[in-house]
Amino acid sequence: MSRFKKIAQKFEDRVENIDFFETSAIAKIQNDLLKIVDEETKQILFLIGEPGSGKSVFLDRLPSFLQGYETIKFDTPFFEPVDFIKTLITRSGEKVEDFSLESMIQQAIAIYKASNLFIAIDEAQLLSKPMVELIRILADSKAFWFLLAMHRHESEAILKEPQFASRPHKVLDMGGLTLDELFDFIQQELRLAHEESIARDFTKKYVKSIHKLCKGNFRESKKLLNKLFLLMDEAQKKGKKRWTKPSRCLLTMAAIDGGLIRV
């Protein structure tokens, strides 16, 4: 694989097998979350942010800092209440005693009442009405912690739902990358790839352009960088040495290719 393609892979949009980069927003949410679970009773927590802000990565890291808590993460919310409850029961090692939904709810509550189970659900804005009602029932039992991650836009309507608005809950807001954080992230990834010379070429003026184009969004920034290095790979293949270093022109072309600039 060519040099620039290897670098482009560092900025692919994925959650698994990546080097975690802790932003100030993530650090704040982590500290706020630890304070809540330490000082308050079990309840529903909401993690909101723009698509690509890092919510999924944060959920994946819950077990690393929620010491003493058992965490379970659901990547997609497309399930029926019966299947959800059945999963909670069977993962404890117990067998379902009665397959009616009401009985399974009571059995799950009895199993986890004295536990510290932390349930995280990604893309929670897609939860069905029956699932929202089930989460309300389970949260009212004080047997479970819930962390529902959702897009900022949809969260406004969901938080007004009576199941949530009238009950104790906290909202954790996942903000975007600052300019300095984006610069540090790019430098980190390039140095981990042993690309010191390209890291030196990536000056603040180019990072500032990326930050402005992507509005500090983590996913969009990585997407743009991925396309930038693929363009540099094409230039190298065609012997266009001039275009194998970062430039405003290449950034503009990558932004157009990624749909950040419409032409």
C-alpha positions as CSV (number, residue, x, y, z in Angstrom):
1,M,0.0,0.0,0.0
2,S,1.3,3.5,-0.9
3,R,2.4,6.0,1.7
4,F,-0.5,8.4,1.4
5,K,-3.1,5.6,1.3
6,K,-1.8,4.4,4.6
7,I,-2.1,7.9,6.1
8,A,-5.6,8.2,4.6
9,Q,-6.6,5.0,6.5
10,K,-5.7,6.7,9.8
11,F,-8.6,9.1,9.2
12,E,-11.3,6.7,8.0
13,D,-14.6,7.1,9.7
14,R,-14.8,4.1,12.1
15,V,-15.0,3.5,15.8
16,E,-13.1,0.2,16.3
17,N,-9.3,0.0,16.4
18,I,-8.6,3.7,16.6
19,D,-6.3,5.7,18.9
20,F,-8.6,7.5,21.3
21,F,-8.3,11.3,21.4
22,E,-9.7,13.0,24.4
23,T,-11.1,16.4,23.8
24,S,-12.1,19.0,26.5
25,A,-15.7,18.2,25.8
26,I,-15.2,14.5,26.3
27,A,-13.2,15.1,29.5
28,K,-16.0,17.3,30.9
29,I,-18.7,14.8,30.1
30,Q,-16.7,12.0,31.7
31,N,-16.2,14.1,34.9
32,D,-19.9,15.1,34.9
33,L,-21.0,11.5,34.4
34,L,-18.8,10.2,37.2
35,K,-20.1,12.9,39.6
36,I,-23.7,12.1,38.7
37,V,-23.4,8.3,39.3
38,D,-21.5,9.0,42.5
39,E,-23.9,11.5,44.0
40,E,-27.4,10.8,42.6
41,T,-29.9,7.9,42.2
42,K,-30.3,5.8,39.1
43,Q,-32.0,7.7,36.3
44,I,-32.0,8.4,32.6
45,L,-29.1,10.4,31.2
46,F,-29.0,11.9,27.8
47,L,-25.9,12.4,25.7
48,I,-26.6,14.8,22.8
49,G,-24.4,16.1,20.0
50,E,-24.1,16.6,16.3
51,P,-23.7,13.5,14.1
52,G,-20.0,12.8,14.1
53,S,-19.2,14.6,17.3
54,G,-17.8,11.4,19.1
55,K,-20.8,10.1,21.0
56,S,-20.3,6.5,19.8
57,V,-16.6,6.5,20.7
58,F,-17.5,7.9,24.2
59,L,-20.1,5.1,24.7
60,D,-17.5,2.5,23.8
61,R,-15.2,3.8,26.5
62,L,-17.7,3.7,29.3
63,P,-16.3,0.4,30.8
64,S,-12.8,2.0,31.0
65,F,-13.8,4.7,33.5
66,L,-17.1,3.5,35.1
67,Q,-15.2,1.3,37.6
68,G,-17.5,-0.9,39.6
69,Y,-20.3,-0.6,37.1
70,E,-21.5,-3.3,34.6
71,T,-22.1,-1.7,31.2
72,I,-24.0,-2.9,28.3
73,K,-24.2,-1.0,25.0
74,F,-26.8,-1.3,22.2
75,D,-25.4,0.1,19.0
76,T,-28.8,0.4,17.3
77,P,-32.2,0.8,18.9
78,F,-34.2,-1.4,16.5
79,F,-35.6,-3.9,18.9
80,E,-39.0,-4.8,20.4
81,P,-39.6,-4.4,24.2
82,V,-39.9,-8.2,24.7
83,D,-36.5,-8.8,23.0
84,F,-34.9,-6.1,25.0
85,I,-36.1,-7.4,28.3
86,K,-35.3,-11.0,27.3
87,T,-31.7,-9.9,26.6
88,L,-31.3,-8.3,30.0
89,I,-32.6,-11.4,31.8
90,T,-30.5,-14.0,29.8
91,R,-27.3,-12.0,30.0
92,S,-27.5,-12.3,33.8
93,G,-27.4,-16.1,33.5
94,E,-31.1,-16.5,34.5
95,K,-33.8,-18.1,32.4
96,V,-37.0,-16.4,31.5
97,E,-39.7,-17.6,34.0
98,D,-42.8,-16.2,32.2
99,F,-42.7,-14.8,28.7
100,S,-45.4,-12.2,29.2
101,L,-43.9,-8.7,29.0
102,E,-45.1,-7.6,32.4
103,S,-43.6,-10.7,34.1
104,M,-40.3,-10.3,32.3
105,I,-40.1,-6.6,33.4
106,Q,-40.6,-7.6,37.0
107,Q,-38.0,-10.4,36.7
108,A,-35.4,-8.1,35.2
109,I,-36.0,-5.5,37.9
110,A,-35.6,-8.2,40.6
111,I,-32.4,-9.4,39.0
112,Y,-30.7,-5.9,38.7
113,K,-32.3,-4.0,41.6
114,A,-29.1,-4.3,43.7
115,S,-26.7,-4.1,40.8
116,N,-24.9,-1.2,39.1
117,L,-26.0,-2.0,35.6
118,F,-25.4,0.9,33.2
119,I,-27.3,0.6,29.9
120,A,-26.1,2.7,27.0
121,I,-28.2,3.0,23.8
122,D,-26.7,4.7,20.7
123,E,-28.9,6.5,18.1
124,A,-31.6,6.7,20.7
125,Q,-33.6,9.2,18.6
126,L,-34.7,6.2,16.7
127,L,-36.4,4.4,19.6
128,S,-40.0,3.4,19.1
129,K,-42.8,4.7,21.3
130,P,-43.1,1.3,23.0
131,M,-39.4,1.2,23.8
132,V,-39.5,4.8,25.2
133,E,-42.3,3.7,27.5
134,L,-40.4,0.5,28.5
135,I,-37.3,2.6,29.4
136,R,-39.6,4.9,31.5
137,I,-40.9,1.9,33.4
138,L,-37.4,0.5,34.0
139,A,-36.0,3.9,35.0
140,D,-38.8,4.4,37.5
141,S,-37.9,1.1,39.2
142,K,-34.5,2.6,40.1
143,A,-32.8,-0.6,39.1
144,F,-31.0,0.7,36.1
145,W,-28.9,3.6,34.8
146,F,-29.7,4.6,31.2
147,L,-27.5,6.7,28.9
148,L,-29.3,7.6,25.7
149,A,-27.1,9.1,23.0
150,M,-28.9,11.0,20.3
151,H,-28.5,13.7,17.7
152,R,-28.9,17.2,19.0
153,H,-31.7,18.2,16.6
154,E,-34.0,15.3,17.4
155,S,-33.2,15.5,21.1
156,E,-35.3,18.7,21.6
157,A,-38.6,16.9,20.8
158,I,-37.7,13.7,22.6
159,L,-36.8,15.5,25.8
160,K,-40.3,17.0,25.8
161,E,-41.9,13.6,25.7
162,P,-43.9,13.1,29.0
163,Q,-42.0,9.9,29.8
164,F,-38.8,12.1,30.1
165,A,-39.8,15.6,30.8
166,S,-41.6,14.8,34.1
167,R,-38.8,12.6,35.5
168,P,-35.3,13.2,36.9
169,H,-32.8,13.3,34.1
170,K,-29.5,15.0,33.1
171,V,-28.4,16.2,29.7
172,L,-24.7,15.8,28.7
173,D,-23.7,17.9,25.7
174,M,-21.0,16.7,23.4
175,G,-19.4,19.8,21.9
176,G,-17.1,20.0,18.9
177,L,-13.3,20.1,18.5
178,T,-11.6,23.4,19.2
179,L,-9.0,24.6,16.7
180,D,-6.1,23.6,19.0
181,E,-7.6,20.2,19.6
182,L,-8.0,19.5,15.9
183,F,-4.4,20.6,15.4
184,D,-3.2,18.3,18.2
185,F,-5.3,15.4,16.8
186,I,-3.8,15.7,13.3
187,Q,-0.3,16.0,14.7
188,Q,-0.9,12.9,16.9
189,E,-2.2,10.8,14.1
190,L,0.6,11.8,11.7
191,R,3.3,11.2,14.3
192,L,1.8,7.8,15.2
193,A,2.1,7.0,11.5
194,H,5.8,8.1,11.7
195,E,5.1,10.9,9.2
196,E,7.1,13.7,10.8
197,S,7.7,15.6,7.7
198,I,4.0,15.8,6.8
199,A,3.2,16.7,10.4
200,R,5.5,19.7,10.0
201,D,3.8,20.7,6.7
202,F,0.4,20.7,8.4
203,T,0.7,24.2,9.9
204,K,-2.1,25.9,11.8
205,K,-3.3,27.9,8.7
206,Y,-4.3,24.6,7.1
207,V,-5.9,23.3,10.3
208,K,-7.8,26.5,10.6
209,S,-9.3,26.0,7.2
210,I,-10.3,22.4,8.1
211,H,-11.8,23.6,11.3
212,K,-13.9,26.3,9.6
213,L,-15.0,24.0,6.8
214,C,-16.0,21.2,9.2
215,K,-17.3,23.5,12.0
216,G,-15.3,21.5,14.5
217,N,-17.1,18.2,13.7
218,F,-14.8,15.2,14.4
219,R,-16.3,12.9,11.7
220,E,-16.3,15.6,9.0
221,S,-12.7,16.6,9.9
222,K,-11.6,13.0,9.5
223,K,-13.6,12.6,6.3
224,L,-11.9,15.7,4.8
225,L,-8.4,14.5,5.9
226,N,-9.1,11.1,4.4
227,K,-10.0,12.6,1.0
228,L,-7.1,15.0,1.2
229,F,-4.5,12.2,1.5
230,L,-6.2,10.2,-1.2
231,L,-5.9,13.2,-3.5
232,M,-2.2,13.4,-2.5
233,D,-1.9,9.7,-3.4
234,E,-3.3,10.3,-6.8
235,A,-0.9,13.2,-7.3
236,Q,2.1,11.1,-6.4
237,K,1.0,8.3,-8.8
238,K,0.9,10.8,-11.6
239,G,4.2,12.4,-10.7
240,K,2.7,15.7,-9.6
241,K,5.1,16.4,-6.8
242,R,3.7,19.9,-6.2
243,W,0.4,18.4,-5.0
244,T,1.9,15.9,-2.5
245,K,2.0,18.5,0.3
246,P,-1.0,20.1,2.1
247,S,-2.3,23.3,0.3
248,R,-5.5,25.4,0.4
249,C,-6.2,24.2,-3.2
250,L,-6.1,20.5,-2.1
251,L,-8.2,21.2,0.9
252,T,-10.8,22.9,-1.3
253,M,-10.8,19.9,-3.7
254,A,-11.2,17.5,-0.7
255,A,-14.0,19.6,0.7
256,I,-15.8,19.6,-2.6
257,D,-15.4,15.8,-3.0
258,G,-16.7,15.4,0.6
259,G,-19.8,17.5,0.0
260,L,-18.7,20.3,2.4
261,I,-18.5,22.8,-0.5
262,R,-21.3,22.8,-3.1
263,V,-20.4,23.8,-6.6
